[in-house]
Amino acid sequence: MLRKTLSLIITFDATVQAMAAESCLQALGLPGRLIPVPREITAGCGLAWKAPPEAQERLRAALENANIPASGYHVLMV
Amino acid sequence: MIYLDNTATTLRKPPCVAQAIVQAMETMGNAARGAHGSALDAGRTVFEARVKLARFFGCPDPSHVIFTANSTEALNIALFGLFSPGDHVISTDLEHNSVLRPLYALEREAGLAVDFVPADSRGKVDYTAFSALVRPSTRAIVCTHASNLTGEMLDLHEIAAVARQHNLLLVVDASQTAGAVPIDMAALGVDVLCFTGHKGLMGPQGTGGLCIRPGVEIRPWKRGGSGVQSYSPTQPAEYPTRLEAGTLNSHGIAGLSAAVDFLTETGVETIARHEAALTRRFYAGVRDIPGVMVYGDFAEVRRAAIVALNVRDYDSGAVSDALSETYGIATRPGAHCAPRMHRALGTVNQGAVRFSFSWYSTPEEVDAAIAAVREIAAP
């Protein structure tokens, strides 16, 4: 059985941005990891950053500060 | 980690592959550029690889083995170099985007007409549909040897018979079968065979190629340095130089060459039997688990070592993530770059979780994967 938790999902237009985000966020010690993009958002090939919802502002600030564009911030059960 | 994503790339390679690459990097110059010892070493290594691959795939002439970075590049070279405005080609719903996107581009930009033999909800084609689509302007059938999504293999004997009857070229994408299934392009009647080096052939990424039947003319897709005819303003007409502008990935080709040695010594039939046994074992273990939907027709004896499935209405990405995070099992979820096949199977929204096996996969790994699927599928 799959257990779902309320999560923040950050999506990117291109895989290269997802890799840049991982590099940036891990270097800063921020929470989360890369996962397959949930189908609620898109069914295409791709990676997304999954993290606890309460980390959203810190993650957003870190990505904006590093000029890494995210295509969306979603809070949903995954 | 239990690695069951061998259709994406084989992770474990024969040890001789890495050894050959390291040796090549330490000793080889640039093939066909100069005549000093290290350049000749590179030239010999590349030539030997052509000879081995020609023998391996039943290509009558080693000079017609063209090296590329992967299948996608090989297919682009073949498709952009074979057809002219007004031509018509027949392809299938099983195709990967490496066939579809070049064909769609040629349709949009170069006056090519394309028809697709449909797949049914099990991913199977009706072979009579190929003949039914032939028109006076039909030049070729372009098809995969096996679906990268379900492992369904197309019967190249049947398709080649249609091609012969109507005087059509047969271009085959062997990405999923090269190295894993015996292929004799001359015996089968294949005119252009496109392969990648890093999957069943167990060579390094960045290697691949196409084998061309002598007499088939493919226009150059790129132009540039060849090491010969330097004052000619045009790309040399001779194969393989015609299609190989620029420095080759000779280091990778050295690794691929060693991989072909390993495959030849081991025997492709032996590898095929091993992978087929694992595929059947996995299918038998998961097919009756309540909530598991397996795609494809497993009554077929010959198929690529792939099992694609879904669990309940779960997102295939979530299932694959659970397999990875909880069980340490690597699989591929989502859309598999095969949009027409996903439509045929009805998996556009859910995608599918793909398990794929290799020579280095074991029955114990298969059993662990079955147990993991059973736990995930439990209510």
Contacts between the chains, C-beta under 8 A, distances in Angstrom:
chain1	res1	chain2	res2	distance
A	1	B	375	7.7
A	1	B	376	6.9
A	1	B	377	8.0
A	1	B	378	5.5
A	1	B	379	6.6
A	2	B	311	7.9
A	2	B	314	5.4
A	2	B	318	5.6
A	2	B	319	6.9
A	2	B	322	5.8
A	2	B	376	6.2
A	4	B	318	7.9
A	35	B	317	6.9
A	35	B	321	5.1
A	36	B	316	7.8
A	36	B	317	3.1
A	36	B	318	7.7
A	36	B	320	6.0
A	36	B	321	6.0
A	36	B	333	5.1
A	36	B	334	5.7
A	37	B	317	6.5
A	37	B	334	7.4
A	38	B	315	5.6
A	38	B	317	5.9
A	38	B	318	6.9
A	39	B	315	4.7
A	39	B	316	7.5
A	39	B	317	6.6
A	39	B	334	7.9
A	39	B	349	6.1
A	39	B	350	6.6
A	39	B	351	6.7
A	40	B	315	7.6
A	43	B	334	6.8
A	43	B	335	5.7
A	43	B	348	6.4
A	43	B	349	5.7
A	43	B	350	7.9
A	43	B	351	6.0
A	44	B	334	7.2
A	44	B	335	5.7
A	45	B	334	5.8
A	45	B	335	5.8
A	45	B	337	6.8
A	46	B	334	7.6
A	78	B	315	7.5
A	78	B	318	6.3
